[in-house]
Amino acid sequence: MTTGERQMRRLIVSMDAIAAIREGRKEREPDPVAAASVAELAGADGIAIHLRMDKKHIRERDLYILRETVKTKLNLYIAPNTDLVARALEVKPAEVTLVAERPGELTTEQGLDLHEHGDEVRGVVEQLQAAGCRVFAVVEPEADSVKHAVKLGLDGIEIFANHYTEAKSQENVEAELGRIAKTADAAKKAELMVRASGGLGYANIVPVLSETAITEYVVGHNITSRAVMTGFDKAVREMVEIVKFF
C-alpha cells in the first residue's frame, strides 16, 4: 500500500461514549463539546454523534453547540424518525447517517434494513440532500445493502463491522473480513463513499485498514476507554497514527 493510499484514510471520532459517562451521573461533564475540540486538535477528521429517540446519551444541546464549533465535519446519526429528521433539517450537519435503533439497546445492534424501510428512507434521503447534507446509512456487510443504497440515492454506506469485531474464532474473523471487503468493493464500484464502524478499536482495526475501498473509520468507545488511562488527546493521536499511517 502506498503512502497516498494510507493518507486517504480518515478517522471520525464518536462522542457517544463521552456523553454516556456524563449521563450516568446526570452531570455537566465530561462534555462532548469539549472532547470534540480535543479530538480535532489531536488530528481527528470529523466528529460523530448519535441523537437517539430516547436522548439517553447525546442531548439536543450537544447537537446545536457542536454544529457551531466543529471545525472538521459533523456527522449526525439518527433513526429515520420524523422528529429527528426535522432536527437534522434544522441544524444541517455536513453528514447524516441513518441507523437502526431499538428502544433499550445499549448501542447500535445491527445495520438498517434498506429493503424493509426503503420507502421511508427514500423520502428522508431526498429531504436531507435537498438541505445540503450528504446521507449515509449503517448497513450489514451484504451485497443487497449496496444494491438498495444505490436505488435509494444514498451518498454512501457505513459498514457495520460488529460481526467481525465480536467473532471468536479465526475462521469467523476471516469470513467476516471477507464480507466487509466484498461489500466495500461493491460500494466503491457503485461510486458510493464507504465508512466502517461497529466495535472497531486499537486491537482489531488493522485488518480492516487493508480494504482500500473504505476511506473513513468511526471509532468512539475504544478511544474513550483508552483515554481513561492515557488522556483523550493521546488516545485520539494514537488512533490517528494507526488509521492514517499503519
C-alpha angles and dihedrals in degrees: 000000000000127000089248092057091049092050091053089070116098131197119219113192118211119217095198096100090050089052091047091057090050094048091049087073099023089235133136095252150109085036116210089208093059091043091053091056091051091049093052093048088050091056107272114155095210147357125238129198132175113216100199126201089244092046089220095145117014116040126213086245089063092052094052095047095043091051087061099039108038109103099189111041135305119226113196119200116205139157111245089262121146096234094046092047089052090053091050091050089052096049098034101203118194091254136018120197118199114218140181112251131190124189111251097019117135093219138340109315104185146000123277113265101233092186095054094042097034100123092045093046094047093059093046092049092052093050095048095045090050087056091054100259125133108230128215134169129213104237141174116260095260135124092239090059091064093044093053093042090058092045091052094048098244118168092221149335134244111215112223103225098182094114088058096044092049097043113124103195129056089235091058092044091055092045092052092046087054091053091049092049094049092048093047093048092048091050092050091051088051088053094245122143111244131213132169130214142149119105096342116157148139095299100047111023099084097076090051091052090069090071101090094191088072110079103171134047123196114209127168121136095046093051091048091049092052091045090063087068104029108022128262097265093053093043092053093045091053092052092046089054092051097045097045105032111022 
